[in-house]
Amino acid sequence: MSEPTAWATLLWDDPITPQAYVVHVLVRRFGLDRERAGELMAQAERDGRAEVARGAREEQEMLVAGLHADGLVATLERVLP
């Protein structure tokens, strides 16, 4: 029996949105501590994107929609086994 497909929520670099706001959103939406949220924000800035969550498609779709509602650039990506 194959494993269920996982999906990832990707946060993309956004040179317009203040870094402190991105960290604030990650703390509030994902329950991260400020240090981890800052690491993910820095990774998105450095690499162009950062995976901020992984799980079932429906859950990740809601997370992407929430990040959009907060004005951030995010997408959903299938994670290959």
Number of C-alpha atoms within 10 A of each C-alpha: 3 5 6 9 12 15 20 23 25 23 26 19 20 17 8 7 12 9 15 12 14 22 22 15 19 21 17 13 13 12 11 16 13 15 11 14 22 19 13 20 25 18 17 19 17 11 10 14 20 21 17 19 16 18 16 13 17 10 14 22 18 13 23 22 16 15 21 13 10 13 13 20 17 22 19 20 16 14 12 7 8
